[in-house]
Amino acid sequence: QVHLMESGGGLVQAGGSLRLSCTASGSFDGISTMGWYRQAPGKQRDFVASITTGGSTNYVDSAKGRFTISRDNAKNTVYLQMSSLKPEDTAVYYCHADFEAIQYGYWGRGTQVTVSS
């Protein structure tokens, strides 16, 4: 059994910053790609950023220059540092991870990020 637990969401004013964390726990050999997605009310879940075991990163265009994804492999944790937040960043943010020798990826339960104008 594998679990992903997000933390760090909250309410912030536009222009502010938040740091999300997601830690994997349970029985697994290793973690390959980890990433963040978000889902605004009434919308589909969209990709935000991802990072490989080696540290290669990928971002949605709207996050480039404002968000930074990083990971601590020793702690099985991925982070998303979000700066210059905008009201349109308001969403539930979900962590996703692919694990070695496990066919399907796992999702966390999500953490709410609300940016007020």
C-alpha positions, 0 to 999 in steps of 0.5 A: 500500500502506498500513500501520498500526503499533501500539505501546505495549502491555504489562503493567501493574497494575490502576489503572495507565496505558498509552499506545498509538500507531498510525502510518499509512504508505504511499501515501494522500491523507489519513486520515479516521476513526481508531479503536481496537478490542480483542479479548479471548481467546475474544471478538469484536473490539469498538469502543473509541474513534474520532476524526475528522479534525476531532477529534470523538471517540466512546467505548464506555461502559466507556472513558468517563472512563478512556481518551482518544483523540487524533491528530496529523494531521501525523504520521498518528498516533492515540493512546489514553491509558488510565488506571485500567486494569482486568483486564477491559481485557486484550486485543489492541488494534487500530488502524483507519483509513479513508483518503480515496479508498480503499474499505476501511479498514485494520487494524494487527496489534495490540498486547497489553495485559495488566492484572494484578489 
